[in-house]
Amino acid sequence: MYEYAIAWEWLAFAARWFHVVTAIAWIGSSFYFIALDLGLVKRPHLPAGVHGEEWQVHGGGFYHIQKYLVAPAEMPEHLAWFKYESYFTWLSGFLMLCIVYYGGADLFLIDRHVLDISKPVAILISLASLGFGWIVYDLLCKSPLGKNTWGLMAVLYVVLVFMGWGYTQVFTGRAAFLHLGAFTATIMSANVFMIIIPNQKIVVADLIAGRTPDAKYGYMAKQRSLHNNYLTLPVIFFMLSNHYPLAFGTAFNWVIAALVFLMGVTIRHWFNTTHARKGRPTWTWIVTVVLFILIMWLSTAPKILTGEDQSASVAPAFQQFAGDPHFPAVKQLIGTRCSMCHAAEPVYEGIARPPKGVILENDAEIAAHAREIYIQAGRSHAMPPGNVTDITPDERKLLVAWFESAVEGKQE
């Protein structure tokens, strides 16, 4: 029933909002603690075991913070743990993956011009890749290579680039970028769940039992935290990348993804160096700008968006929506109100590429986006933006009648 589309849209909205809230909490605490850790100062008067201290001012008050490199001699009465931000960010992100990409696999996950696979196979590949990423990453960290911090990060970068390329050989460009973000976020959250928090619990247990904690647990947690630090910004980009078809929908999308990881490193290095009071390396921003210009060139060099071929998987939708009696009038309406932007070569001033890669120039493309048209322009006034094409209330009713008629017809 058509009510299902409305309910599904609200479910997606709730999951996305939950994801945004938890992600802000996780990324915010990550940025703060990295800055705090790098800003610690070692002074002679510090108590035994204290690595450094920091004075901060915020909200009208002063804070005096000290960090023990291993652990204090005695366990404090109250200990705050920072872990649920990470857990719920991953869980809410996975929920979004299920709602949008598994629930809408024919449109958003599978591109049959890239790889002709069924929904169950595509979903299985998606799930397996996330587990595969953590296993490979964890083995590399625990291998002899793990003792070489920068050598390990170089190998991990190669793994990420390979996965970016691999995802583009299986899924739509949009899904490939989203999965690369999920792949990276899974590693980051698993670092917290599998290494950082368990190691901290071991240290706490040793303190309670009167034993001296082994420094190796802190070293392992520190290494994983460093990786999370440099992966944070690329993950943010990939989780928002569905808004940028010029990034995910071009022939060189996997190369663009590889450069995004490098931009994340250069930007993060500037923050890390600044917080550590080691200067302000302006070269990082120069490199970042050069990388961004290269990305811009790669996005337009092929001239044709190739990541999301909307005609690749629309056969079921075509029969359902293009065959409805309302369709001829709907097609004419879309040609009048939508085609100036949602075309291979938009004519609306200031629009160089179709928004979100959505093209509505033929029957198959309109049918493939029936639900989005229904939600965005029928049941809501989100499209056209600002109603710049003067779509009328009666025309919106036509879109609603078309979608609901087609859906009810299929139910019968």
Secondary structure, DSSP 8 states (H G I E B T S, - for coil): -HHHHHHHHHHHHHHHHHHHHHHHHHHHHHHHHHHHHHH-B--TT--TTEEEEEEEEETTEEEEEEEESS--SS--S------HHHHHHHHHHHHHIIIIIITTIIIII--TTT----HHHHHHHHHHHHHHHHHHHHHHHHSGGGGSHHHHHHHHHHHHHHHHHHHHTTS-HHHHHHHHHHHHHHHHHHIIIIIIHHHHHHHHHHHHTT----HHHHHHHHHHHHHHHHHHHHHHHHHHGGG-HHHHTSTTHHHHHHHHHHHHHHHHHHHHHHHTTS---THHHHHHHHHHHHHHHHHHTT-S--S--TTSS-HHHIIIIITSTTHHHHHHHHHHHTTTTSSSS--STT--S-GGG---SSHHHHHHTHHHHIIIIISSS-SSGGGTT---HHHHHHHHHHHHHHHHHHH-
